[in-house]
Amino acid sequence: MAKVSFSKEQLEGNVYPDGLYKVRLEGFEPAFSKKRDSINLNPKLMIVDHATLNNKRVFDNLNSGASWIIEAFVHAFGLQLVPNGQGGGDLPGEFLGPDDDPDKWEYQGPLTGAVAQVILKKTEYNGKENTKVDQWLCNLGTNCKTKHPTSLAK
């Protein structure tokens, strides 16, 4: 019989010191939210350029219902939402797969492999400590007039 084992580190979760980090987007793992009324994009983020935490995963659900956070996410990678002709914007790139099954979507676009700066903060959920993105730092320079959200980790 095969066993599925987990290390102590895996069971404790991803807890990193608060601070400024660089993360690389490896892709997305989209899925319906619990209520199935939105999509959690679940970006696969890996810490880069760090002395001891290189290639450690940072979790964030990035829900489609929070467009202002998605805009900050895209700006952090030095890109902008693509105008969609309705006054809003679309995530750069596209998800390939059946429209009604985000679990099967595969992202293709300019965000893959891009690096952003984030502020990470330790939080607690259900009695367990974890690390969350507290702020996506805009990488558009002085041309950006958007007021980006702060204090996202709660």
SULPEBEL-V915634 format. One record per helix or strand of 2 or more residues. SS is the DSSP state (2 for helix, 1 for strand). FROM is the first residue (numbers start at 1). TO is the last residue. If there is no record, write none. Layout:
ss-><SS & SS>
from-><FROM & FROM>
to-><TO & TO>
//
This chain:
ss-><2 & 1 & 1 & 1 & 1 & 1 & 2 & 1 & 1 & 1 & 2 & 1 & 1 & 1 & 2>
from-><8 & 19 & 31 & 39 & 43 & 57 & 67 & 82 & 89 & 94 & 102 & 106 & 115 & 128 & 141>
to-><12 & 28 & 32 & 40 & 48 & 58 & 76 & 83 & 90 & 96 & 104 & 108 & 125 & 137 & 143>
//
